[in-house]
Amino acid sequence: MYTANRQAGDDHALDTFALQARARALRAEAIATFIGNGLFAAGRALRKGWYRLEQNRLDRALRRELSRLDSHTLRDLGLNPSSISAVTSDSLADHPLARQGVADAPANENKRREEIRTAA
């Protein structure tokens, strides 16, 4: 349709059309990249949030179980009744989610993506 109305000296109009088409394609690509990076960051934030919830749940369960023990049993385990909260927070560093590195994801998203690719 556009080329049918084209005249001999109308090359500038065709170049403008191609330029606009290229600009639309680049804008669509930039928007897709922006949305993709946003979804990746949201997924990472959800993983970190889930890890923290799981960590708090395990921490409360461990504190609850240790507080049910009497002081003699705690001392047999090498614990002081007043140090239960310190022991529970230290023990969660060995949790499987902490070993996967979910809590300490690198600030650079590209490094995290490379880690995911190499782990698979």
Wavefront OBJ file of the C-alpha trace (Angstrom):
o trace
v 0.000 0.000 0.000
v 2.716 2.466 0.945
v 5.001 1.585 -1.970
v 2.176 2.050 -4.523
v 2.064 5.795 -3.766
v 5.846 6.123 -3.838
v 7.305 8.490 -6.380
v 10.788 8.740 -7.841
v 12.250 11.116 -5.215
v 10.397 9.665 -2.202
v 13.213 7.493 -0.763
v 13.244 9.553 2.442
v 9.672 8.506 3.321
v 10.539 4.819 2.944
v 13.589 5.197 5.173
v 11.426 6.879 7.817
v 9.011 3.950 7.721
v 11.852 1.437 8.143
v 13.302 3.518 10.955
v 9.960 3.587 12.784
v 9.571 -0.180 12.367
v 13.060 -0.736 13.774
v 12.306 1.606 16.710
v 9.127 -0.368 17.504
v 11.059 -3.641 17.419
v 13.759 -2.285 19.739
v 11.141 -0.892 22.123
v 9.359 -4.255 22.249
v 12.659 -5.993 22.955
v 13.512 -3.536 25.744
v 10.084 -3.985 27.337
v 10.414 -7.783 27.166
v 13.852 -7.613 28.796
v 12.552 -5.291 31.495
v 9.631 -7.603 32.272
v 11.860 -10.689 32.218
v 14.361 -9.157 34.623
v 11.500 -8.050 36.875
v 10.073 -11.563 36.982
v 13.499 -13.016 37.725
v 14.007 -10.555 40.586
v 10.522 -11.274 41.921
v 11.248 -15.003 41.881
v 14.487 -14.455 43.756
v 12.693 -12.299 46.334
v 10.047 -15.003 46.780
v 12.731 -17.658 47.298
v 14.468 -15.497 49.886
v 11.167 -14.794 51.637
v 10.250 -18.474 51.649
v 13.688 -19.324 53.033
v 13.231 -16.819 55.862
v 9.777 -18.179 56.689
v 11.126 -21.716 56.706
v 14.074 -20.624 58.836
v 11.783 -18.944 61.376
v 9.493 -21.982 61.487
v 12.398 -24.340 62.139
v 13.861 -21.945 64.692
v 10.587 -21.828 66.639
v 10.184 -25.623 66.485
v 13.721 -26.212 67.731
v 13.314 -23.680 70.543
v 10.012 -25.275 71.524
v 11.533 -28.763 71.672
v 14.617 -27.644 73.585
v 12.554 -25.641 76.072
v 10.546 -28.785 76.872
v 13.700 -30.476 78.159
v 14.693 -30.067 81.768
v 17.933 -28.318 82.724
v 19.695 -31.592 83.591
v 19.036 -33.036 80.120
v 20.130 -29.786 78.486
v 23.379 -29.837 80.451
v 23.933 -33.476 79.362
v 23.668 -32.206 75.787
v 26.218 -29.504 76.570
v 23.684 -26.687 76.536
v 22.839 -24.043 79.034
v 19.083 -23.380 79.428
v 19.673 -19.658 78.926
v 21.529 -20.198 75.633
v 18.760 -22.003 73.743
v 18.032 -19.071 71.416
v 21.720 -18.692 70.495
v 22.035 -22.394 69.764
v 18.965 -22.487 67.539
v 20.030 -19.547 65.376
v 23.514 -21.069 64.889
v 22.162 -24.492 63.991
v 20.053 -23.186 61.120
v 23.154 -22.265 59.140
v 23.367 -25.983 58.266
v 19.848 -26.016 56.822
v 19.640 -27.302 53.195
v 18.297 -23.981 51.911
v 21.268 -22.142 53.378
v 23.634 -24.577 51.676
v 21.936 -23.901 48.316
v 22.866 -20.236 48.573
v 19.298 -18.940 48.385
v 19.787 -16.569 51.282
v 23.061 -15.174 49.984
v 22.276 -14.677 46.303
v 24.821 -12.503 44.529
v 23.873 -8.921 43.775
v 24.691 -9.418 40.110
v 21.806 -11.290 38.468
v 24.022 -12.567 35.672
v 26.237 -14.402 38.167
v 23.156 -15.977 39.749
v 21.898 -17.102 36.329
v 25.282 -18.654 35.581
v 25.200 -20.495 38.912
v 21.742 -21.855 38.101
v 22.888 -23.013 34.655
v 26.007 -24.730 35.977
v 24.091 -26.393 38.810
v 21.595 -27.964 36.386
l 1 2 3 4 5 6 7 8 9 10 11 12 13 14 15 16 17 18 19 20 21 22 23 24 25 26 27 28 29 30 31 32 33 34 35 36 37 38 39 40 41 42 43 44 45 46 47 48 49 50 51 52 53 54 55 56 57 58 59 60 61 62 63 64 65 66 67 68 69 70 71 72 73 74 75 76 77 78 79 80 81 82 83 84 85 86 87 88 89 90 91 92 93 94 95 96 97 98 99 100 101 102 103 104 105 106 107 108 109 110 111 112 113 114 115 116 117 118 119 120
